[in-house]
Amino acid sequence: MLIFILFKLNGLQKRYRKLSLGQDDTNLEKLLLSYRQVIDDLKKDQAHLEQTADRVESMMENAILGVGLNRYNAFKDTGSDLSFSLALLNKHHQGVVLTSLFGREETRVYAKELDQGKSSYHLSEEEAKAISQAEKMMKQL
């Protein structure tokens, strides 16, 4: 039994010397220090990525996430769907609805601000449809 214990102890001593003295000019201390440097570098990278993510998130507050386009024939005598209403919304349902009414003699363009998907100006059916499309797009995100 004593021989077995001495044999085990001898094996452990060899493994300890190998670990502490190292192979290929790398000992345990150098290895731990290099791992420590890797961990420090990773922490710096993580902090940088977190700052970048915060900046992107801040920029996304007012980004257009919902788009709705409704093309239609505003006047019977024009013959095609050249008029349109375009709704652009951010995540707070704030934005704008742009409407272009195309006629033979003239084209008119209107812009109406939106807050919570509503406007202080009267909205036409076509504009309401474009807003609804934009809100539907946002629900899919």
PyMOL commands that set and color helices and strands:
alter all, ss='L'
color gray80, all
select helices_A, chain A and resi 2-21+28-60+125-139
alter helices_A, ss='H'
color red, helices_A
select strands_A, chain A and resi 66-72+83-89+95-102+107-114
alter strands_A, ss='S'
color yellow, strands_A
deselect
rebuild
show_as cartoon
